[in-house]
Amino acid sequence: MKRFYLFCSILAAAIICSCSNDITEESKVGNIVGSVSDRTTGEPVATVNVSIVPGGSSTVTGSDGSFSFVNLESGEYTLSIRKEGYTPNTVNATVKAGTPTSVHMTIDRIPASITADKTLLDFGENLTTLSFTIVNSGYTDLAYRVETGGCEWLSTDPEVDILGFSKTATIVANIDRSKLPVGNNEATIVVRSTSGNGNVEVKVVAVNNAGASVNTLNVTNVANTSASLNGEITNPGQPSYTERGFVYDTQSTPTVSACIKKLSSPVTSDKRFSCNIDGLSPIQTYYARAYIIQNSNTIYGNIVSFTTSQQPTTLSTSAVTQIGASTATFNASILDIGAPAYSERGFCFSKGNTPTIADNRKPVSGSGAGDFSLQVTNLDYPVTYYVRAYAIQAGETVYGNIVSFTTNQHTTSITTSSVTQVTSTTATFNASISDAGLPAYTERGFCYSTNGNPNIATNRKAVSGSGTGSFSLQVSGLDYPITYYVCAYAIQDGNPIYGNTVSFTTEFRQVSVSTSATTEVSTTSAKLNGVINDVGSPAYTQRGFCYSNTNSSPTIANDKVVKYISSAGSYNETVSNLQAGTTYYVRAFAVQDDQYVYGNTISFTTTAEPTVRTDAVTSLTKVDQFGGGYFYQWCATFNATVLSVGSPAYNGRGFVYSTTSNPTVGNGTNISLTGSGTGKFSTTVNNLSDMQTYYIRAYVKVGSKYYYGESVRFTTY
């Protein structure tokens, strides 16, 4: 209809112009007036390129889809229209002189094209996530949405998006197996263009072969002889269960074969089911659980317990305690919880003499019998209040007796005690509150200064806590040596209350460090030992050792080892890369207040291993033992050279020999010799066997440790 009105308007305008021209003179040229609309919707299409042949002119449609060509010679013309996203179109038109030619053209939108690389997503029995790819094969961007048909166990990511032309996108499908019905399941994912230009479908299948399961819910409607048992089917199973119900007993694990009674419930489509039981004993604890039967197997739910009773709730209001100016503690006791047990307990109070829960109602959490209390604040003072305990049982209010109390006010009493644990930068302030006051103080602490008049305007240190008794605070960051003045304070009803003023003076005490004898000295290492006798005040921050083999009073300018530790007692550090056989000087030190404090100097000498060389065997002689040339023995001279005596010097030397290579004192024949120092030593050995190969090594020893020369071989044949 819009297209018709548009065309008529253009035609009327053309006729008016034509008539006007006819009045003046006969025209020799003509005009083309026209419009372009969408073939599908009938709506005008703007910005369409319109060209005319012959002539080669072109124009663009306006917002109402109209266009025109004027001053055309009579004859046949071809009009062509073109716009991105649309299919081009052409029409022929005849122009007559003096007559406007009307042309209406339509144009088709090119539909968007969307495809998927899969038609099926099979999640089987275990998978929870799969994906597929969609493709926009058109040349314009495509807005789309992903639909799952309202399937509660299936979701996608994304749900809506825009896919660029000639682009691909991944759709991720997820299933919630906790919501997946038992058995084989199917659903369909539809990726749909929001402009209506195409869609694609992907089938989804999933399997849930879980077994049947049941949950026992809380027992309800518990009375003195009856109760309601409740259950819920959490999974009907595959195949589905065929029977359901409850078992209960006074024993903790009832079964269908060992119970007071088995109660069956009809199998319906409702997952929840119940059974009422009566004939129970009052004030008795029972145990119950739901059951189902699947494939002749009995499957139980969890066990719940309940206790029957027939007693009303009774309670008593006790005297109010800890009465202050604006606070008090209400006290009561549940004498009997009743049956059913009360659902709420608490206190009600008022300035009238008969308080009810319609007045100031203060519930107190908890259940069962016994005492309970509640501290109430924001009371007026001095005022007389009336209070009584209450309990809600089965929707009814049960009250205890009424008691009264009166709020009052008096000043907090606070005393400053002597300062203790004074060091160079720290001290412990001490105080005591003998009376918290009414109303009770809201803040306590200390204030201190160096001018003798401390108050909360200078160096105010609050200390958490309330009530009466002693309290303390360790203060750090003090200067030394300085005299300070301290007094405790409390804030009561917004005003400061001060205790007496005490003074103290910070101290400086130098750290005490001493050097102990060096231990575990070896060729290239040693354990340095020291003692912090007093950590000092302020406590030292570093400790260590400095050592040198040239400076008999070593400092940190020499070799050193440092640790950031500040405790008292013995300490040690092992140093390495020392020179063998060298005397070192050691001092322990500590760093206090950025100053180095040294201990005494001690010295030690590193050890040096002795070295010995096994020389060639000489004077190897064959001896006829009995004459006659049948039985021979040999004698030989073993020779060695001590190249260095070591430090400490060796204390024994000799030879060891054997018929196996590399003999030692433990597995060969040992010949121990006297002597010391460097140089050669030797010994003659008799009774060596004929036709035998021997191995010999010289040795020296330090203490119980042996140092061997190389193995020398000789034969007796």
C-alpha positions in Angstrom: 0.0 0.0 0.0 2.9 2.4 0.9 4.4 1.6 -2.6 1.1 2.4 -4.3 0.8 5.8 -2.5 4.3 6.7 -3.3 3.9 5.8 -7.0 0.7 7.9 -7.2 2.4 10.9 -5.7 5.2 10.8 -8.2 2.8 10.3 -11.1 0.6 13.2 -10.1 3.6 15.5 -9.8 4.7 14.4 -13.3 1.2 15.1 -14.8 1.1 18.6 -13.3 4.4 19.4 -14.8 3.3 18.0 -18.1 0.1 20.0 -18.2 2.0 23.2 -17.4 4.4 22.5 -20.3 1.5 21.8 -22.7 0.0 25.1 -21.8 3.2 27.0 -22.8 4.5 24.9 -25.7 4.8 21.3 -26.9 7.9 19.7 -25.2 10.5 17.8 -27.3 11.8 15.8 -24.3 10.4 13.5 -21.6 11.1 12.4 -18.0 11.4 9.1 -16.1 10.1 9.2 -12.5 10.2 6.0 -10.5 10.7 4.2 -7.1 12.4 1.1 -5.7 11.0 -1.1 -3.0 11.9 -4.4 -1.3 10.2 -7.3 -3.1 9.5 -9.2 0.1 8.4 -6.4 2.5 7.1 -3.8 0.0 9.1 -1.1 1.9 10.9 1.6 0.0 14.7 1.0 -0.3 17.0 4.1 0.0 20.5 4.6 -1.4 19.9 2.2 -4.3 22.2 3.1 -7.3 20.1 3.6 -10.5 21.8 3.9 -13.9 20.3 4.5 -17.4 21.4 3.4 -20.8 21.8 5.0 -23.3 23.2 8.2 -21.7 25.2 6.5 -18.9 23.7 8.8 -16.2 23.1 7.5 -12.7 21.4 8.6 -9.5 20.6 7.2 -6.0 17.2 6.7 -4.5 16.1 8.9 -1.7 14.8 7.9 1.8 11.4 7.3 0.2 12.9 5.0 -2.5 12.2 7.5 -5.3 14.4 8.6 -8.2 14.1 10.5 -11.6 15.8 11.2 -14.9 14.8 14.4 -16.8 15.3 16.0 -20.2 15.5 12.6 -22.0 15.0 12.3 -25.7 12.2 10.1 -26.9 13.2 6.4 -27.2 13.9 3.1 -25.5 15.9 3.1 -22.3 17.2 0.4 -19.9 17.2 1.1 -16.1 19.5 -0.9 -13.8 19.5 -0.9 -10.0 22.2 -2.2 -7.7 22.9 -2.2 -3.9 25.1 -4.2 -1.6 23.3 -7.1 0.0 20.7 -7.2 -2.7 20.3 -8.9 -6.1 20.7 -6.5 -9.1 17.6 -5.9 -11.4 16.9 -4.2 -14.7 13.8 -2.9 -16.6 13.1 -1.3 -20.0 11.2 2.0 -20.3 9.9 4.0 -23.3 10.2 7.8 -23.1 7.8 9.9 -25.0 8.2 13.6 -25.6 6.2 15.8 -23.2 5.0 12.8 -21.2 6.5 11.5 -17.9 7.2 7.8 -17.8 6.5 6.1 -14.5 8.7 3.2 -13.5 8.4 1.1 -10.3 11.2 -1.4 -9.7 11.7 -4.1 -7.0 14.9 -5.5 -5.5 15.5 -8.8 -3.6 17.6 -8.9 -0.4 20.3 -11.6 -0.6 19.5 -14.0 2.3 22.3 -14.8 4.8 23.6 -18.3 4.7 24.5 -20.3 7.9 25.8 -23.8 8.1 27.2 -26.2 10.8 30.0 -28.8 10.6 28.0 -31.3 12.6 24.4 -32.5 12.7 24.8 -34.7 15.9 26.4 -34.3 19.3 26.5 -37.6 21.1 27.4 -37.2 24.8 27.0 -40.9 25.6 27.1 -41.9 29.3 29.9 -39.7 30.6 30.7 -36.6 28.5 29.4 -33.2 29.6 30.9 -30.8 27.0 31.0 -31.0 23.2 31.1 -28.3 20.5 30.4 -27.6 16.8 31.3 -24.9 14.3 29.0 -22.6 12.4 29.9 -20.7 9.2 28.5 -17.5 7.7 28.9 -18.0 4.0 27.3 -14.7 3.2 29.0 -11.4 2.7 27.3 -9.5 5.5 27.5 -9.9 9.3 25.0 -12.2 10.8 23.3 -11.7 14.1 22.1 -15.1 15.6 20.8 -16.7 18.7 21.1 -20.3 19.9 17.9 -22.1 21.1 17.6 -25.3 23.1 13.8 -25.6 23.2 13.7 -25.0 27.0 15.7 -28.2 27.7 16.7 -27.8 31.4 19.7 -30.1 31.2 21.2 -28.5 28.1 22.9 -25.1 27.7 25.1 -23.4 25.2 27.8 -20.8 25.1 27.3 -18.3 23.5 23.5 -17.9 23.5 23.5 -14.8 21.2 26.3 -13.3 19.1 27.2 -11.7 15.8 29.1 -13.7 13.2 31.1 -11.8 10.6 30.7 -12.4 7.0 32.8 -15.4 5.7 33.7 -16.2 9.4 33.3 -19.2 11.6 32.4 -19.5 15.3 32.4 -22.3 17.8 29.2 -23.2 19.8 29.9 -25.1 23.1 27.2 -27.3 24.3 27.1 -28.4 28.0 24.8 -30.9 29.8 24.0 -31.0 33.5 24.0 -34.7 34.3 22.4 -34.0 37.7 19.3 -32.9 35.8 19.5 -35.5 33.1 16.6 -37.9 33.2 17.3 -41.6 33.5 17.5 -43.4 30.2 18.1 -42.1 26.6 17.6 -38.4 26.1 17.4 -36.3 23.0 17.2 -32.5 22.3 17.8 -30.1 19.4 20.0 -27.1 19.3 18.8 -24.5 16.7 21.2 -21.7 15.6 18.8 -19.1 14.2 19.5 -15.8 12.4 17.7 -13.0 14.3 16.7 -11.4 11.0 15.1 -14.5 9.8 17.7 -15.3 7.2 18.2 -19.0 7.8 18.9 -21.4 10.6 20.7 -24.7 11.3 19.8 -27.6 13.6 22.1 -30.0 15.6 20.7 -33.0 17.3 21.9 -33.8 20.9 21.7 -37.2 22.5 22.8 -38.3 26.0 22.3 -41.4 28.2 21.8 -41.6 32.0 22.0 -45.2 33.3 22.3 -44.3 37.0 20.8 -46.7 39.5 17.8 -45.8 41.7 18.3 -43.8 44.9 16.1 -42.4 47.7 16.6 -39.8 50.4 15.0 -39.9 53.8 13.6 -36.5 54.7 13.0 -35.1 58.2 10.3 -36.6 60.3 7.3 -34.3 60.7 4.2 -34.1 62.9 6.0 -35.7 65.8 3.5 -36.2 68.7 3.5 -38.3 71.8 2.4 -41.5 69.9 2.6 -40.6 66.2 4.7 -39.1 63.5 4.9 -38.7 59.7 7.8 -40.3 57.8 8.8 -38.5 54.6 11.0 -39.6 51.7 12.0 -38.4 48.2 13.0 -40.4 45.1 16.2 -38.8 43.9 16.6 -41.2 41.0 13.9 -43.7 39.8 16.6 -45.9 38.2 16.7 -47.8 35.0 14.5 -49.9 35.0 12.4 -47.9 37.4 11.9 -49.0 41.1 8.8 -51.1 41.7 8.2 -50.5 45.5 8.8 -47.8 48.0 8.2 -47.2 51.7 9.8 -46.9 55.2 11.1 -49.0 58.0 11.6 -47.8 61.6 12.9 -49.3 64.8 14.3 -48.3 68.2 17.6 -49.8 67.0 19.8 -47.5 65.0 19.8 -49.5 61.7 16.4 -50.6 60.7 16.0 -52.9 57.6 13.0 -54.6 56.0 13.9 -57.8 57.8 14.7 -56.2 61.2 12.3 -53.5 62.2 9.3 -52.7 64.2 7.2 -52.2 61.1 7.6 -51.9 57.3 5.3 -49.3 55.7 4.7 -49.3 51.9 3.7 -46.2 50.0 2.0 -46.3 46.6 4.3 -45.8 43.6 3.2 -42.6 41.8 4.8 -40.0 39.6 5.3 -37.8 42.6 8.9 -38.0 43.8 8.0 -37.3 47.4 6.0 -39.7 49.5 5.0 -40.1 53.1 3.5 -42.5 55.7 1.9 -41.8 59.0 2.7 -44.0 61.9 1.0 -44.3 65.3 1.1 -46.5 68.4 4.5 -45.1 69.3 5.8 -45.0 72.8 6.0 -41.5 74.4 9.5 -40.0 75.1 11.1 -42.7 72.9 13.8 -42.3 70.2 13.1 -44.0 66.9 15.2 -44.5 63.8 13.7 -44.6 60.4 14.7 -44.7 56.7 13.1 -44.8 53.4 13.6 -47.7 51.0 12.9 -48.7 47.4 13.1 -52.0 45.5 14.6 -52.1 42.1 15.3 -55.4 40.3 14.5 -57.3 43.5 17.3 -55.2 45.3 16.4 -53.2 48.4 18.0 -49.7 48.3 17.9 -47.6 51.5 18.0 -43.9 52.1 19.8 -42.2 55.0 18.8 -42.8 58.6 16.9 -40.1 60.6 15.9 -40.2 64.2 13.0 -38.6 66.1 11.9 -38.6 69.7 8.3 -38.7 70.9 7.2 -36.7 74.0 4.2 -35.5 75.9 5.6 -32.8 78.2 4.7 -29.1 78.1 7.6 -26.6 78.1 8.2 -25.1 81.5 10.7 -22.4 82.4 11.8 -20.1 85.3 13.0 -16.5 85.3 16.1 -15.9 87.5 17.4 -12.8 89.1 18.9 -10.1 86.8 22.7 -9.8 87.1 25.5 -7.5 86.0 23.1 -4.5 86.3 24.7 -1.3 84.9 23.5 2.2 84.0 22.3 1.0 80.5 22.9 -2.7 80.6 21.8 -5.8 82.4 22.0 -9.6 82.0 18.7 -11.5 82.0 18.8 -15.1 83.2 16.4 -18.0 83.0 16.2 -21.8 82.8 14.3 -24.2 80.7 13.1 -26.8 83.2 11.4 -29.1 80.6 11.7 -28.6 76.8 8.2 -30.0 76.2 6.8 -32.1 73.4 6.9 -30.9 70.8 10.0 -29.0 71.9 9.7 -25.3 72.0 10.8 -23.5 68.8 11.9 -20.2 70.4 13.0 -18.9 73.8 14.0 -15.5 75.1 13.0 -12.6 77.4 10.4 -9.8 77.3 10.7 -6.7 79.4 9.0 -3.4 80.0 8.7 -0.5 82.4 5.2 -1.9 83.2 4.9 -4.7 85.7 3.5 -7.3 83.3 5.7 -7.6 80.2 4.7 -9.7 77.2 6.3 -10.6 73.9 4.3 -7.6 72.5 6.6 -5.4 74.4 10.4 -5.6 74.2 10.9 -9.2 72.8 14.4 -10.6 72.8 14.8 -14.1 71.4 17.9 -16.2 72.6 19.4 -18.8 70.2 19.6 -22.4 71.5 17.5 -25.3 72.3 17.1 -28.0 74.9 16.8 -27.7 78.7 19.1 -25.7 81.0 20.1 -22.2 81.7 20.3 -19.4 79.2 21.1 -15.7 79.5 21.0 -12.5 77.4 22.9 -9.2 77.9 20.6 -6.3 77.1 21.9 -2.8 76.3 20.6 0.7 75.7 18.6 0.7 78.8 17.6 4.0 80.5 18.9 4.9 83.9 17.9 5.1 86.7 14.7 3.1 85.8 12.9 0.1 87.2 12.3 -2.7 84.7 10.2 -5.8 84.8 11.3 -8.9 82.9 10.3 -12.6 82.4 11.4 -15.4 80.3 9.2 -16.9 77.6 9.1 -19.9 75.2 7.1 -20.6 72.0 5.8 -24.1 71.9 3.5 -25.2 69.0 2.8 -21.6 68.3 1.7 -20.8 71.9 3.6 -18.5 74.3 4.6 -19.9 77.7 5.9 -17.4 80.3 8.1 -17.7 83.4 7.8 -15.7 86.6 8.3 -11.9 86.6 11.4 -10.3 88.2 12.4 -6.6 88.5 15.6 -4.6 88.6 16.7 -1.0 88.6 19.6 0.6 86.6 22.0 3.0 88.2 25.3 5.0 87.6 28.7 5.4 89.3 32.2 6.4 88.2 34.8 4.0 86.8 37.8 3.5 89.2 41.2 3.0 87.5 44.8 2.8 88.9 48.1 3.1 87.1 50.7 0.5 88.2 54.5 0.5 87.8 56.0 0.2 84.3 57.7 -3.2 83.8 60.0 -4.8 81.2 61.7 -1.5 80.4 64.3 -1.7 77.6 65.9 1.0 75.5 63.0 1.3 73.1 60.1 -0.7 74.8 58.2 -0.8 78.0 55.1 -2.5 79.4 52.5 -0.2 80.8 50.2 -1.7 83.5 47.0 -0.7 85.1 44.0 -2.1 87.0 40.3 -1.3 86.9 38.6 -2.1 90.2 35.2 -0.8 89.2 34.0 -0.7 85.6 31.4 2.0 86.5 27.8 2.5 85.5 27.5 2.9 82.7 30.6 0.8 82.1 33.5 2.5 80.4 33.7 2.1 76.6 37.4 2.5 76.2 40.5 2.0 78.3 44.2 2.5 77.7 47.3 4.6 78.5 48.6 8.0 77.6 52.2 9.1 78.1 54.6 12.0 77.5 58.0 13.3 78.5 56.7 16.5 80.1 55.1 15.1 83.2 51.5 15.8 82.2 50.2 12.9 80.0 46.6 13.0 78.7 44.6 11.5 75.9 45.5 14.4 73.6 49.1 13.1 73.5 50.3 9.6 72.8 46.9 7.8 73.4 47.1 4.0 73.3 43.8 2.2 73.6 43.8 -1.4 75.0 41.0 -3.8 74.0 38.9 -5.3 76.8 36.2 -4.5 79.2 35.2 -5.2 82.8 37.4 -5.1 85.9 40.9 -6.4 86.5 44.4 -5.8 85.3 45.4 -4.9 81.8 48.8 -4.1 80.1 50.2 -2.8 76.9 53.7 -3.2 75.5 54.8 0.1 73.9 57.7 0.3 71.4 59.5 3.0 69.4 60.6 4.8 72.6 63.8 6.9 72.7 66.7 6.2 75.1 67.7 7.1 77.7 64.6 9.2 78.3 62.3 9.6 81.3 58.6 9.1 80.4 55.4 9.8 82.4 52.4 7.4 82.1 48.9 7.3 83.4 46.0 4.9 82.6 42.7 6.2 81.4 39.1 5.1 80.8 36.3 6.7 78.7 33.0 6.6 80.6 29.9 8.2 79.1 32.1 10.1 76.6 34.5 11.6 79.3 38.1 10.6 80.2 38.8 9.3 83.7 42.6 9.2 84.6 44.5 7.1 87.0 47.6 8.2 88.9 50.8 9.1 87.0 54.0 6.9 87.1 57.4 7.5 85.5 60.2 5.3 84.1 63.5 5.8 82.2 64.5 3.8 79.2 67.9 2.2 79.4 70.9 1.3 77.2 72.7 -2.0 77.8 75.5 -3.2 75.6 75.4 -6.6 74.0 77.8 -9.1 75.5 79.6 -11.5 73.0 82.5 -13.9 73.5 84.4 -16.1 71.1 84.7 -19.9 72.0 87.3 -22.4 70.8 87.1 -23.4 67.1 86.0 -27.0 66.5 85.8 -29.4 63.6 89.0 -28.0 62.1 89.9 -29.7 58.8 92.2 -29.0 55.9 90.0 -26.3 54.4 87.2 -25.7 56.9 86.4 -25.1 60.5 83.4 -24.5 62.8 83.6 -21.1 64.5 81.9 -20.8 67.9 80.6 -17.9 69.9 78.2 -17.0 72.7 75.8 -14.1 73.1 75.8 -13.7 76.9 73.4 -10.7 76.9 71.4 -9.6 73.8 71.7 -6.0 75.1 69.1 -3.2 75.1 68.3 -2.4 72.4 68.8 -6.0 71.3 71.5 -6.6 68.7 70.3 -7.2 65.1 73.2 -9.2 63.6 75.8 -11.6 64.8 78.6 -13.4 63.2 82.4 -14.0 63.0 85.3 -12.2 61.4 88.6 -14.0 60.7 91.9 -13.5 59.1 95.3 -15.4 58.6 97.2 -12.1 58.7 95.4 -9.9 61.2 95.7 -11.1 64.8 92.7 -8.8 65.7 90.4 -9.4 62.8 87.5 -7.0 62.1 84.6 -7.0 59.6 87.0 -5.5 57.1 88.5 -9.0 56.9 86.6 -12.2 56.0 83.3 -12.4 57.9 80.1 -14.4 58.1 76.9 -12.7 59.2 73.4 -13.8 60.3 70.4 -11.6 61.1 69.5 -13.2 64.5 68.9 -11.6 67.9 68.6 -14.4 70.4 71.0 -15.2 73.4 73.1 -18.3 73.7 75.7 -20.2 71.8 75.9 -20.0 68.0 78.3 -21.3 65.4 79.0 -21.0 61.7 81.1 -23.3 59.5 83.6 -21.6 57.1 85.3 -23.2 54.2 87.8 -22.5 51.5 90.5 -22.1 54.1 94.2 -22.7 53.4 95.6 -26.0 54.6 98.1 -25.8 57.5 97.4 -22.1 58.1 96.9 -20.3 61.4 93.7 -18.1 61.6 92.5 -15.5 64.1 88.8 -15.3 64.9 86.5 -12.9 66.8 82.8 -13.2 67.3 80.8 -10.0 66.9 77.3 -8.5 67.2 75.8 -5.4 65.7 73.9 -3.2 68.2 72.4 0.1 67.3 74.5 0.0 64.0 77.7 -0.4 66.1 80.0 -3.5 66.0 80.8 -5.1 69.4 83.6 -7.7 69.3 84.4 -10.7 71.5 87.8 -12.0 72.4 90.3 -13.3 69.8 91.1 -17.0 69.5 93.3 -18.8 66.9 93.3 -22.1 65.2 95.4 -23.9 62.6 94.0 -25.9 59.7 95.2 -29.3 59.1 97.6 -30.6 56.3 97.6 -34.2 55.1 100.9 -36.0 55.1 102.1 -37.6 51.8 104.2 -40.7 51.3 105.6 -42.4 48.2 106.2 -46.1 47.7 109.5 -46.6 46.1 110.7 -49.6 44.0 111.5 -52.9 45.9 115.2 -53.7 46.0 117.5 -56.6 47.1 115.0 -59.1 45.8 116.9 -62.4 46.6 116.0 -66.1 46.1 116.9 -68.4 49.1 117.2 -72.2 48.9 115.5 -73.1 52.2 116.7 -76.7 52.7 119.3 -77.1 50.0 118.9 -79.5 47.1 117.1 -76.9 45.0 113.5 -77.8 45.7 112.1 -75.4 48.2 112.8 -71.7 47.8 111.8 -68.5 49.7 112.6 -64.9 48.9 113.6 -61.8 50.7 113.3 -58.2 49.6 113.8 -54.7 50.8 110.7 -52.4 50.8 111.5 -48.7 50.3 109.5 -45.5 50.7 109.9 -41.7 51.0 107.9 -39.3 53.3 107.3 -36.2 51.2 105.5 -34.1 53.9 104.8 -34.8 57.5 101.4 -33.1 57.5 99.8 -30.9 60.2 99.5 -32.4 62.8 102.5 -34.5 62.0 102.0 -38.2 61.4 102.5 -40.5 64.4 103.3 -43.9 62.7 104.6 -45.3 59.4 105.3 -48.6 57.7 104.4 -50.9 54.8 101.5 -53.2 54.0 101.7 -55.9 51.3 99.4 -58.6 49.9 98.9 -60.8 46.8 96.0 -58.6 45.8 96.3 -55.0 44.5 96.0 -51.9 46.6 96.5 -53.7 50.0 95.4 -51.9 53.2 96.2 -52.4 56.9 92.9 -54.1 57.2 93.4 -56.8 54.4 97.2 -57.1 54.0 100.3 -57.9 56.0 101.2 -54.9 58.1 104.8 -53.9 58.9 104.8 -51.0 61.4 108.1 -49.0 61.7 109.3 -46.2 64.0 110.5 -42.9 62.8 109.3 -39.4 62.0 109.9 -36.4 59.7 110.4 -36.5 55.9 112.9 -38.6 54.0 113.4 -42.2 53.1 112.7 -45.3 55.2 112.9 -49.0 54.4 112.7 -52.5 55.8 113.7 -56.0 54.7 111.1 -58.8 54.5 111.9 -62.5 54.5 110.0 -65.7 53.9 108.2 -64.5 50.7 106.7 -67.3 48.7 108.2 -68.5 45.5 106.4 -68.0 42.2 104.2 -65.3 43.5 103.1 -61.7 42.6 103.1 -59.2 45.5 101.7 -55.7 45.9 103.2 -53.3 48.4 102.2 -49.8 49.6 104.0 -47.5 52.1 101.8 -45.6 54.6 101.9 -43.0 57.3 99.1 -42.5 59.8 97.7 -39.6 61.8 95.8 -40.9 64.8 93.8 -43.8 63.5 93.7 -42.6 59.9 96.1 -44.1 57.3 97.5 -42.3 54.3 98.9 -44.6 51.6 101.4 -44.3 48.8 100.9 -45.8 45.4 100.8 -49.6 45.0 104.1 -51.2 43.7 104.1 -54.7 42.1 106.9 -57.2 42.2 107.2 -61.0 41.6 109.2 -63.9 43.1 110.1 -65.9 40.0 
